[in-house]
Amino acid sequence: MGKVLPIAIGVGLMLLPMAAPAFFATTVGIAAIGAVTLAEIVFFVGAGLALTGLARVLSPRPSIDMPENRVQVRSGTAPRTIAYGRAEIGGVAVFAQSYGTDNEFMSQLWAVCAGEDAGIDGFESFYFGDKEVTFVSNAAQGEFAGKMWLYTHTGTADQVADSVMTAAAPTKWTADHRLRGIAYYHVKYQYDIDVFPNGIKPSSIIVRGLKIYDPRKDGLNYAALGGSGTHRPDDHTTWEWSRNPVLVWLHYRSLSLYGPKNPLSAISMESVFTAANICDEAVSLKEGGTHARYTFDGVLDTASRVGDNIEMILSAMGGRQIFQQGQFHIYVAAWTVPTVTLDETALRGDIRLTPYLSRKELRNAVKGLYINADDHYKPADMPLRVNATWETEDAGERHWHDLTFPATVDHRRAQRLALLDLRRSRNQIAVTLPCKIGALQLKCWDTVMLDNDRFGWSGKTFRVIAWAHNPQDGGVDLTLKEEQSADYSWVPATDELDASTAGAVSVLDPTTAITPDGFTVSPVVKTGTGGAKTPAAVCTWTPNASPFIRETEIQYKLSSGGSWSPVRGEDAQAGELEILGLLNGLQYDFRIRYITTQGVRSAWVTVTNVTAPADMTSADAASVTWDNVSGTGKPDDNATLGATWSSNIAGQPTDVELNARISVRETFDYPDTSNLPWENFSGAGEISIVEGGEAGGKFLRVGDNSGNDQRWFQFEINVPYDPGKIYRIRGRARKTAGSGVLYIGVAGVAADGTTLVNTAGLNTASNQHYIAATAQSVGASWTDFVGYFTGHAVSGNGGEHPNYNDPATIHEDARYIRPMFLVNHSSTAGITEIDEIVLEVMDAEPGATAGATWGTDISGQPSDAAVLNTNQTWNDVSGTGKPADNATYNTGDLADLNTVSYDEIDDGSTSILDTYYSPTGYLTTSANRYSWNHVADVAVTDSKGKPILLNFNVYLQGESGVTDVKLRIRKVLNGTTTSYIYGDGAGNGKEVEIDGEGTLIGLSAVDTGLSSGDDATYTLEVTKANGNDDFYVNERVGYLQEALN
């Protein structure tokens, strides 16, 4: 056989719980885990922009948010939920009414989950607060007898209105208020101060969730697989309640009204039978007796992405779903004895081996959360598990594996899944095998044995994690990961830990302060991309997963005095934060506190007198080389002017434009339109996938030139938006018939990930940021439309901005963006074809293409024959990352970094910004209160024509509920010209509300209107529009600003 090549993890199939099979449709037989629904799609834009499949498989599985189903919600827009197995649910308020002679009765109706057509199986225990109440014939017993009644409805399709409610409020709750398809409960109370001294407490109820279909009980459709019984997929009256997670997966994926509705023909029923039987297997318990191996008990949120709901289901069985050969296959955590052995005779090429993981990727201890059915289905800690042998192998360092099991209600099941995950994390060996055609008998997630004399393998077991048919030579490429039957071993007497060692999660009162633990601060030296070093500090604390912590607040200041500077709020579970920009050799104090969801602040935990290390840039100047100079376009060793990009410039791509990193690239390479990752807002034009595209071989055709052919598409995945970056949106289109115009741009999305933000800040698809094409009449030839954008503004730009140096801005409320396009507008007949839609992050101005030479093809460069320090210098060469004029290469010496100006070395060591603070105090007089008051200045000296990003943070305090407070940013250019980059001179600005506890207000803007040599001062100003409430500009004023590259 060929030689064995040791390599790093190679580019391979992404094996994700949320991958889209459509992206692999052109490769016959390729396998991927995932659904074809939009929320489950992970986009392939190149190995440099996404984890490879193998790397993702070797990584720990992500934690899933733990549910808060017992919390009662009062909202007119709350999404429906789907309950499977058992769950305790508070519900969403549907209706409340007082009635009776003296309004002594109160009724509350709470929707708990979707009943769909079949309805849920029933209701069990009811809780008033944490106290269980027993009912007989709807009437409460015990202390609530004669004062409380309960009526339940399972949410069937033929459900009738609640008769008690229609009788009590006939004009408000009529026979038409049936709530069909919604399971709900009605609690009726009679006022009694002795029975309810503290009023009506929150209630909750345990439900047995949906009745679901079991193909193993279908003797008509699946008798050939061993099915026997009366279950039928199209008759919900034959279904039964089940906790089997495989059946839950099948129902949600194919039969639920709220799932992706994949046809049963797209499901491998053989895998369903096998996996469901494994879940039902009896597992012995340490205390005696048995229980089912895996169950699902939980609630899915219809507002969540399909991929997130699938991941929650899979978490209950350690499952994987894989799409291969046109069907979804489901697998659960169980060992499969391999029946195939591969040796060197089965190979057609060299083995590629990944022998081990880095130490930081290894895990030797596991902890996590599950749902405790014995304590109101609240999150609880699993027993901590540490493997001392592995910890010793890892140099005595403990590496925790954190897991969550939001649909597992028994600590023993959670322990089995956690131990399996921990054992799998120690399996380090992965191989890629180019096999002959005989490997076609294997499929993804099969186990296989390998024989290899060189590695000493005889019957070593692996699992197939990626499979691809090679059309060039007919072979099969397999990616395997080490796995063995011992990973799945479970001995109850030794492996099962007592639940008491786990300790239930302490459910804190959100009105009680929670204090951070383990706060430490360590001084470090931070090395930038340009090689320069700067003093910094790393703050660490013990992560806290309490759901009642809203924010972690961290501040620092000089130990010698001055005001505290806030650092952006951090997740309490993060446990670490790096603070840059310290002054070398000075001492600093740091402090941290938590803020609960009710706004309660803990006492500060403070660390004092931490000395920042010295800046080491100058000391290391003698060792600086070209690798220390940031930016693109650096020559290889011994390259001279006139060297071409393709042969002499290192690290450049070929045949694509320089300086862009793709975030989303859509080339419509799908078998059909059934699962396009685009949401249609308006129009019903015919759509089809057609061969012959320039970008990916296919294109999207919209319309048939008859009737209303409009389509208004928006990408369904949120892309995080960084206002400090410059983005490019581009698309290629043509019109082959009819009229109608084209729009291409991006839609803004608010921080909640759902609410749209148009150029005016409104939640609508209309008037979005159409930056690449606005009402364009498209011709019959393929035409490219390009637009650039960056930063935030009070009003976003809706028009075209095709120039990199004149980018548009996005509305200030947008935190995410989604590509969108509108064709055949407005509702006209036509045929428009879209070849590709691409969203990119620009690292620099668009550059030259492969093969361009310095002297002839790259603008602003010296000629090929030019020599440095004669008649031309590096300053004559455009772009960033240039060395000083007297720098030479291969000598290890760039002279002294201090001789290199700010725009030549992008390491932040030379600042063009200074800041000043104004006095603070109460604004109590009318003259002060209603005037624009100076808060803080930022001065820029010689901007060098760079855009400036400003981000002011200011604490304001006042009487409770002070409103109509406004902030703006004033700009004075070169000491004379005044303008505003946020707000205006007519009194407009950002409106905020502040309270007596203090409110941190952030205000950011980008100034792109500076030229080289310009000086500018930016002033943050605050005023009050009306009212007499006093407010206070706190001393704690922070700022963040930088020059954009």
N, C-alpha and C positions, 0 to 999 in steps of 0.2 A: 504494500500500500504506500501512498505518498507520505511525505514528511508531515509531522504534526507542527502546526504553527501556533505558538502562544500569542494571544491577542487580548485586547480589552474587549469589553462587551460590544458586540457588533450590531450593526443596523439590522433590524428584523421586524417581524410582524408585531404590532402593538397588541398585546394581550390584555385588554382592559375590560372591566365590567361595563364600560360605556363606549364601546367602539362601534363604528358604523360599517356594516358589511358592504354597503354600496361603494365604498372607496376601493374595494378590492375586487370589484365585479369583473375586471378585465383579466384577472389571473384565475384560471380555472382551478377549483379545489382549494383555494386559500381559505384559512379559517380565522375567524375573529370572534371575540366575545362581545356581545352587545345586542342592542335592538336597532331596528331601523327607524326609530322615532327620533325627532330632532334633538330632544333634550339629552339623548345618549351619545351624540356624535362627538368624536374627538378628531380634530382636523390634522391631516398629514400635510405639512408644508415644508418638509425637508428634515433630515436627521439633525441639523443644527438647531432646530426650533422646537422639537418635541422629543421626549424621552423615547428611546428605542423600545421595542416590545420587550426584549429581554431585560433591559434595565428596569422596566416597570414591574415585571414579574418578580424580579429579585428584591423589590422594595416592599416594605410592610404595607398591608392594606390600610387605606385611610379610615380614620375614625368617623363615625356617623353621629349626627346630633341626636341627643337623647330627647325623647318626647316629653311634653308637659300636658298630657291628655286630661288630667283632672282639673285643669284651670278652666273656669267658666269665662266665656267671652261674650261681650255685648257689642256686636258689630253687624251692620247691614250688608257688609261685603265679605264676610268670612267665607272661605272656601269650604266645600264639602269634604268629608273624610270618608275613608273606607275602612271598616273594622273587620279583621279576620281573627279567628280564635277567640281568646278572651282579652278584654281590656276594660279598664276603669276610666270613664269619660265624664267630664263635667258638662260639656255641651255649649252650644251657641244659643243665646237668647232669641226666641222666636216671637214671643208675645207675653205680656204681663198685664194683669187687670185686677183692680180692687172692686169689690161689689158687696152687696148685702145692705141691710137696713142702715147700718152705721159704717159701711165699708169695712166690716170686720173680717171679710174673707179676702185672701190674695191668692191668685193663681199665676204660676210661672210655667211656661212651656220652653223646654230646652231640646234642641235638635242635637243628636249625638253622632250620627253617621248616615251615610247613604244606605238605603235599603235595596236599591236597584229594583228589579222586578220580583225577585224571589223573597226579598225581605231578610232581615237578620233572624237568627234562630231564637233569640229571646233575651230577657233581662234577668239578672240575678240579684245580687245584694245592692241595696240603696244606702247611701251615707249622707247624713246631715252633718256637715263639717267632717270630722273623723269618726263620728259615732254611727254605727250601723243601726238602721231602723227596720223592724220587721212589720210586714203588712199581711192582713188577712182580709180577703175580699175588698181590696183597695184601701182599707182603713189601717192606720198605724196602730201598733200595740205598745204597751208599756207606758213610758212617761209622756209620749206624744199622742196617746189614745184620745180620740175626739178632737184633735187639733191639727192633724196632718193626714192627707190622702194622696195616693199615687196611682196614676193611670199611664199605661205604656202602649206604644204603637210601634210595630216592627218595620214599617216603611215599605209595605208591599205595593204593587201597582194598582190594586183595587181598594186601597185603604180609604176609610170613611172619616169624616170629621169627628173630633172629640166631642161626645155628646154632653159631657159635663160643662165644657167650655161654651158650647153653643147655647145651652140653657142659661148659663150665668151671664153671657154677654151676647145676646142674639143679634144685635146690630153691628157688632164688631168682629165676632167670630161666627161665621155662618156655615151652612152645610157645604159650601164650596171651598172652605178652608181645610182641605183634606191632607195636604202635605204628602202627596203620593210620592213614593220613592225616597222618603226621608224618615228614618227611625227617630222617634222623640219620646220624651216623657213629660208628663204634666204633674206638677206638685201643687196641691191646694193646701193653704194654711188658714187657720182661724186665729185671729189675734188673741194673745194671752200673755200679759207681761211676766207672769210667773213661769210660763213654759218657754218663752222666748225673751229672756231678760236682755240679751244683746242683739235682738233683732234676728232676721233671717240669715243664717250662715250659708256659705256656698255648699252646693250639693253635688253629688256624683253618683254614678251607677255603673255596675259591672254588666257588660253586655257579652252575649255569645254572638259573634259576628256573622257575616254572610254565610248562607248555604251555598255550597260550591259543587261543581261537577267533578266526578272521579271516573276517568275512563276505565279504570280497573273494574268498575261496577257496570260497565256498558257491554252487555252481551250481544248487542246488535252490530255496533260499529267496530269493535275491537276484540271480537271473539278470537281472532287469529293470534292475538298477543296474550290471550288468557283472560280477557275481559268477560265478566259474568254478572248479570244483574239488569236492573231497569233504568239506570241512569242514561239520560240522553242529553247531548249538548244543547239541543234546541228546545228543551222542555224543562224550565227551571223548577217545575213542581216535582220533578224526580230527584232534585239535588238534596244533599244533606250537609249538615254542619261538619267541618273538619278543621283540625289544627295543623295538618300536614303541610309544611312549607312548599313542597313541590306542587301540590294542588293549588295552593295560594298563588304561586308563580304562574301556573297555567291559567287560572281564572283571570288574574290581572292582565296578563299579556294578551289573552285571546277573547275572553268572554265578558269582561267587565265593561260597563258603559263608559268608564273613565280611563281605561287603559289604552294601549296602542292598537288594540283590536286586530292583532295579527290572526289570519285564518288558521284553523287547526291543521290544515295541510302544511303550514309552515313550521309546525312543531314536530320534532321527532318523538313520537309516542313510545317508541322502544326505550328511549332514555327516560321518559316520564315514568313508565312502569318501573324500571330498575331503580331510579332515584327515590320514587315515592315509597317503594318497599323498604329501601334502606332506612328512610326516615322513621318508618313504623317499627323497625326492629326493637326488640326489648333489650335494654341495657341494665345490667345489675347495679344495684346501689350498695354503698358501704353499710347502710343501716338495715339492709335486707330488702327484698322485693325488687321490682324493676320499673322502668318507665320508658316511653318511646325515645328513640335516639335523638330526634330533632322535632321541634314544634315551632309554629309561628303564632305569636300572640301580640297583636299590635294594631296600629292605625296608620294608614297611608293618607297623605295629604294630596288632594287633587291639584292643589296649586304648586306642588313640588314638581320638579322635572321627572319625567318618566325614568330616566337613568338613576336618579336618587332613590325613587321608590323600589326599583328593581334591586339596587344595592342593599336596601334595607331588608328585602325578602331574602336575598342570598346570604346576608349576615347570619340568619337564624340557622343555616345548615352548612356553613362554610362552603357555599356553593359557587359554581361558575356556570355561566351560560355561554355557549359557543355557537356561532352561526357558521355552518359548513354544509356544502352540498345542497344549498337551498333551504335548509331547515335550521331552527334553533334546537340545540341540544342542551339538556340540563344535567349537571353533575353535582353531587353532594360530597362532603368530606368523608371519604371512605377509601380504603386501599383496594385496588384492583390487581389481581395477580397477573403479571405479564405472560403472554403466550408467544411472543415473538422475540427472537434473539438476533441481534445484528453484530457482525464481525467485519473484518477488513474486506472480505469478499463482497459485501453488500455496498461498498462505497465506490464512487466514481471520481473522487477527488480528495483533497486534503481536509483533515479535521481542523476545525477552529475551536480553541479551548479557552474558557475563562476559568482558571483554577481556584480563585478565591475572591471574596469580597473584601472591601476595605474594612478596617476595624470599626469605623463609625457606622457602618451599615449592619453590623452584627448585633444581635440581641441576646442577652443572657438572663433577662428577667421580664416578667409580664405582669401587668396590672390592668384594671379596667372597670367598666360599669356594665351592669345588667339591670333588668327591670325586676324588682322583687314583688312577686305576687302575694307574698305574705305581709307586705306593708304597703297596701293601697297602690300597688303597681308603681311605686316610686323608684327612681334610680338608686342603686346600691353598689357598693364596692365589692368586687370579687376578692377572694383571698389572694394576697400577694404571693407570687411564686418566683423564687430565685434559684438558678442552677449554679452552685458554688464552683463546680468544675469548669464550666464555661466562663465564669467570671475570672477565674485564675488564668485561663487561656487568653483572656482579653486584657492582660496586664493588670488585673485587679480592678479594672474599671467596670462599673455597673451601667449597662445600657438597657434602659427600660423600653419595653414594647407596650404602648398604650392602645387599648382596644375598647370599643363600645359595642354592646349588643342590645339595640333598642327594641327587638322583638323576641328576646329570650327571657323568660320569666322564672327560670330555675337556675340557681348558681352552679349546679353540677353540670348542666349542659354548657353553660358559659365557660366553666373550667375546662371541659373537654375541647371546646373550640379554641380557647386561648392557648392551651398546652400544645395543640397541633400547630397553631400558627407559630409559636415560639420554636418548636422543633424544626419546622420548615425553614425558619429564618437562618438556621445553622447549616443548611444544605447549600454549599457554596459553588459546587462545580456545575458548569453549564457548557454544553458543546453544541456546535453547529455541524451537521453531517450532510455532505452532498451524496445522496444515496441513489442507487440504481432504481429501476422501475418497480422492483419487488417491494419497495417500501410503500407502494400505493395501498397495501393492506392496512397500514396504520392511519390513524386520524388524530386530530388534535385532542389532547387530554388522555390518550391511551398511555399505558405504562409499557416499557420495553426494557430488555436486558441488553447490555453491551459487553462484548469480549474484546479485549485489546491487550496484547502481550506487553507493549511498551509501557503502558500505564499500570500494568498488573491487574487489569480488570477481568474478572471471570464471572459472568452473570450479574454485573453491577446494574442496579435498577435505576431508571430515569423515567421522567414523565415528558411526553411530547407537549411543548407549549407553543410551538408555531410549526406550520406545515405549508409548503408551497410547491406547486408543480412547476418545474423548469421547462418551458416550451421549447427551448433551444435544443436540448438533448434528451428530452423525455424523462429526465430523472426527477427525483423528489428531494427537496431541501428540508431537513428537519432541524428544529432547535429543541434541545432537550435540557431539562434541569434535574439535577440529582434529587432522588426521593427514594424512600424505602418503607417497608411495611411497619418497621418499628416506630415511625413517626406517628402512626395511628393507634399505637398500643395504649390501652387504658386498663389499669388494675385498680378497682375501687378502693381496696384496702390501703393502698399506698398513694395513689394519685389523687383521690378525692379528698379535698381539704374541707374542714368544717366551715359552715357559713359564718359562724361566730368570729372566725379569724379575719373575715373580710371587713366587718364593721359596716353597718348601713351608712349610706350617705347622710350626713347631718343636714336636715332641711331647715335652713335658717329663716328667721323672720326678716324680710327685706327692709324692715324699719329698724333693724339692729345692725350696728356697724360691724364690718368684717375687716380685720387687720391683716396686712400682708405678713408673711413669715419668711425668714431666711434671706433678708435683704443684704447683699454685699456689693461692693464696688471695687473693681480692679483696674489700675491704670495700664494702658496698652499703647503700643506704637502701631499706627495704621499705615499701611503702604498702599498708595494710590496706583491707578493704572499707568501713570507716567513714571513710577518708581520712586516718587518723592514720599517722604514719611511725615506723618503729622500725629501729635499727641491726641489720645482719645481715652475714653473710659467705658468699661463694660459693666452694666448693672445687671445683677441676677437676683432672682427671688424664687421661692417655692411656688410652682404653678398651682393655681386654685381653680377648680372646675365648677365652682358654685354657680348655679344659674341666676343667682341674685346679684352678681357683680356686673355692673354696667360698664365700668371704665376703670382703668389703672392710671393714676396720675403720678408722673415723675417730674421733679424739678431739680435744678442745681444752681449754685451761685459760688462766687469767690468766698473762701473762708474768711477773708479780711473784711467782708461787708458787701453791701449792695443788695439789689433786688433778686428774688428768685426768678429764674427763667424756666418756663414750662416746656416740656417735651411732649410731642403728640401722644394722645392716649393710646395705651397698649392693651391687648387682650391679656386678661389675668392669667390665662393658661400659657402665654408665651414664655414667661420665665426668664427672658433675657432681652436687653436693649443696649445698643451701642450708641454712645454720644460722641460726636466729633466736634471739632472746632475749639478745643481747649487751648489755653496758652501754656507753652512749655515752661515747666519749672514752678508754676503757681499751684497753690492749694485750693481745693474745691470741697464744698459740702453738697451732699445729695440726699434727697428724701422721696418717699413713696407712700401712697395711700390708695385704698379702694373706695369707689363710690358705688353704692347699691342702686338697684333699679328704682328705688324710691327716693334717690338723691341723698341718702345718708352717707356722710363722709367719715372715714375712720380717722383715728389719730395718725399723725405723720410718724413714719419710721425713718430715722435719720442716720446717715453715715457722714462723719466729719473728717476734715483735714486729709483728703486724698490728694497726693501730689502728682500732677500731670508730668509725664516723662518729657525729656527734652526732644525738640524737633531734630531728627537725625539726617535730614536731607544733605546739609553741608558736609557732614562727616563722610557720607558715602559718595560724594560727587566724583571722586576719582574712579569709581567702578561703574559709572553710568555709561551705558551703550545705547545703540539705536533702539533696543527693546524697551528702554526707559522713556522714549519719546512717544507720546500718544498720537493717535490719528492714523489715517490710512495712507497708502502710497509710499511706504518706506522701501528703499532699494535693497536687494540682496547684497551679500558680501561682494565687494569690488565692482558693484554696478556704477556706471557713469551716466551723466546726462545723455539722453538719447536712448536709454534702455527702454524696452517695450514692456507693457503691462503683462503680456502673456508669458514672456520668457524670463524676465529679470526681476519682476516685482513679486515678492513673496505674499502668499495668503490671499491672492485676488481670485474671485470667481471667474468663470469663463462663460461667455455668451449671454450673460445677464447683466443688467445695470448695477453699478457699484452702489454701495452705501445705503441699501434698503434691506430691512428685515421684515419678512412677510408674517403678518398675524393671521390673516384669513385669505385663502385663495380658493375660489370656487370656479371650477371648469366644467361642471355639470356632467361629470363622467359617471352616470348612473344608468342602470338598465332601463328604467322607466321613471315616471314622475310621481310614483306613489309615496315616496319618502323623501321628497326634497326638504332640505333644512331651511326652508323659507316660509314665513307666514304671510298669507294673502290678506290684506286689509280691505281691498275693494276690487270689484270686477270679476268676471267669470269667463275671460277669454280662454279658448282652447290652449292647452300647453302640451308639449311633447319634447322628448330628447331625440336629437337628430345627429347622425354621424357627419363628420366633416369640419369640426371645429379646429381652429388654429392653435389654441392653447392646450387643450387636453384631448383632442380627437372628436369631441362632441360639443354640441351647443344646445341652448334652450330656445325653442320656438314658441312664441306667444301670439295667439290669434289665428283666425282663419279667414280674415277679411270679410266677415259678415256679422252684423249686429255689434254688440258691445264687446270689444276685444281687449279692454283694459285689464291690467293686472298691476297690483300695488304690493310688491314683495318686500318683506323685511326679514333679515337674518335672525334666527331664533336663539342664537348663542350670544351672551353678553361678552364684550371685549373690554377689560379694564382700561380706563382712559387716564393717561398721565399728561396733564396740561403742560408739563415741562418738556415734552417731546414734540417733534414735528411729524405729522402723519400724512400719508398720501392715500387717497382713494381713487381707484382707476377702474374703468370698464371698457369693454370692446363690444360694439353693437352695430347692427345694420337693419334697414327696413326694406323688405322685398315687395310690399304691397300696402295700399291704403294710406291713410293720413295718421294724425296723432303725433304727439311729441314725447320726448324722453327726459327723465330725471334720474340722476345718479348721485348718491351722497351717503350720509350716515344719519341715523336716528340717535338722539340722546336718550339715555336711560338713567333714572334717579338711583340713589344709593340702595333702595330696596330691591333693585334688580328687575323691577316689573313696570313701574310707572314711567311712561314716555315723557321726554322733555324736548319740546320743539324750540325754535329760535326765540320764542317769546316766553318759554318756561312752562308751556301748557302741556297737559297729558293728552296728546293727540298725534296721529301719524301725519296730519297735515302740517304744512309750513315747516318741514324739517330742514336739516342742514344739507341742501342739495349743492354740494361744493364742486362736483365734477361736471355735472350737466344739469342745466335748468331750462326746461321747455325747449330742448334742442330738436330740430327737425333733422332726422337721420337719413342719410342716403343709402343707396343699394350696396355700397362697398363697406367692408369692415372699417370702422372708425374708432380710434381710441379717445376716451375722455378722461382727463386727469384733473384732480384738485388737491390742494394742500391745506392743512389746518393745524392749529396749535392753541394752547391756552384756554382760558375761560373769559367770559365777558357777561355783562348784565343782559345783553341781547346777543344771541348767536347770529352768525351769518348764514343767509339762505341762498346767496348767489354764487356764481362760479369764481373760483380762485385757482387758476391753472399755473400760477407763478410761485415757485418755491420761496422767493423773497417777499411775497405778499400773501401770507397764509390767512385763511379764515379763522374765526374763533368759534368755540362751542359754548352754549349757554352755561352759566355758572353752576346750575343745579345738576348737570349731567356728571355722573361718575362712571358710566359705561357708555359704549357706543356699539351700534350694530350697522353693518352695511345695508343699504336699501336701494331699490330702483323701482321706477314707475314707468310703464310702457303703454303705448296707444292711448295716451291721455288727450282729451278728456272723454272717456267712454266712447271712443270712435272705433270704426272698423279698420283693421290693418293686420299686418304680420310683421312683428319685430323679433329679431334674433339676438340673443346675448351669448357671446363666446366665453367671457370670463368676467368676474368681479374680484378685485384684489384690494385688500387693506394692508398697508405697510407702515412700519415705523422707520423714519429716515434718520440714520446716524449722521449724515452730512448731506450737503447739496448733491443732487444727482451728478455722478462722475462719468468718466470715460468708459467705454466698453473695451473688451479684450482686444489686444493687438495695437491699441493706440500708443503712439510714441510721445515722449515728453515734448519734443520740438514741433511736431506737426499737428497732433490731434488733440492735445489737452490745452484748453484755453489758458492764457496767462503764463505759460511756461517759457523758460529761455530756450534758445535754439539748441539743437543737438551738439553743436560744436562749442557751446559756451563753457567757460571754466569758472568755477567758484572763485570769488574774491578778485576777479579781473574786471570785466565790464558788467557783470550781473551777479546778484546775490540771491540767497534763499528767500529773501523778502519779495523777490520778483516772481516767486512761485506761489500760485494761489493755494488756498486750503489750510488746514490746521496740521499740527504735529510736526512742524519744521524745526530743525536744529539751529543753533546759532551759526552766524556766518563763518566763524573760524573753526567749527566742529569738523572732525574727520572721523571716518568709519574704520573699524577693525583695530583701532588703537586703544579701545576701552576708555576713551577720554573725550568728554564733551566740554572740555574746559571746566568752568564752574557753572553749576545750574543757575546761580544767581545772575549770570549774565544773559540768561535766556528770558525773554519777556513773556508776559502773561499769555499773549495769544499764540506763543510758540510752544509752551509746555502746559498742557491742560491737567495739572495735578492739584490745582487749588492752593498752591503755596504762595501765590501772589494775588492779593485781593484788590479789586478796584472799587470796593464798597466800604463805606464807613457809616456808622449809625450814631444818632444822638437821641437823648430822651428829654422830654419836657417835664416840668414839675407836675405833680398829680394832686388831686384833692376833690372835695365835693364841689359840684357845679350848682350853686344854690341861688344865685341872682339871675334875674331875667336876662341880663346882658350876657352872662356866661352860658346859661342853660340853652338859650335859643340861638347862640352864635356857634359858628364852626370853631371848635377848640382843637388846638394843636396837641397831638398825642405822641408821635414819634417821627423822626426824620431818617431817611436813608440817602446818603450822598454817593454819587457815582462820579469818579474822576476819569476822564478819557475812556469812554465806553468802548472804543475801538470798533464801533458799529455793531456790537453784539446785542441781540435781544436780551432784555433784563426780566427775570422772573422775580416778582415780589410777593412775599407771603407774610403778612403781619398777623401777629397773635396778641390780643389785648384782653385783660381781665376787666370787666365792668361790674360794679356793684351798685345796688340801689334799693329803694323801698320795694316791697314785694309787688311784682307785676308792673314794673315800669315799661311802658310801651312807647312807640313812636321815636325810638332812638335810631339815628342814622349815622353811617360811616361812609367816608369817601377817601380817595387817594388823589392828592393834588401834585402836579408836576411843574417844576420851574426849570426851563431849559436854558443853560448857559447864563443863568442869573437874571434873565430878562423875561422870557416868554412863559406865560402861565397857561396850563391846560389841565385836564383831568383824565386819568387812565382808568378810574372807577368812579361812577357818579358824574356830576357835572356842576357847573357854577350856578344852576337854577334851583339848587336845593335838593336834588335827587341823589340817592345813595342806597346802600344796603340797609334795610330796616331790620331791627332786632328787638327782642324783648329780654329784659334782664331782671334778676331777683336779688334779694338780700344776701344770698349765699355766695354770689359771684358767678358770673357767666363768662366762659372763655369764648371770645369771638374771633373767627379767622376771616381774613380778607386777602384774596390773592388776585394778581393781574400780571399780564405780560406786556412790556413796552417794546415794540419792534420798530419804533420810529426814530432810532438814534443813528447818527453817523459817526465815523471815526473822528476822534477829537472832541466830541460832545461831552459836556459836563451836565449833570442833572441832579436835582434834589427832589425826593418823593416824600410827601408829608401825609401821614394818616391823621384825619380830622374826624371829630365826633360832634353831633349836635342833637337837639331834641325838637321835634316838630311842634308839639303843643303839650298842654298839661303842666301842672306845677310840681310834679314829683321830682325830688332831687336824685341825682345819681353820681357815682364816684368813679373816677378813672384810677384804678388800682395801680400800685407801684410795679406790679408784676407785668411788665410789658416785654414781650418777646418778639423776635423777628427772624425770618429766614429769607435770604435772598441770594441769587447767584446769577452769573452771566451765562446764558445758554450758548452751547457750542454751535 
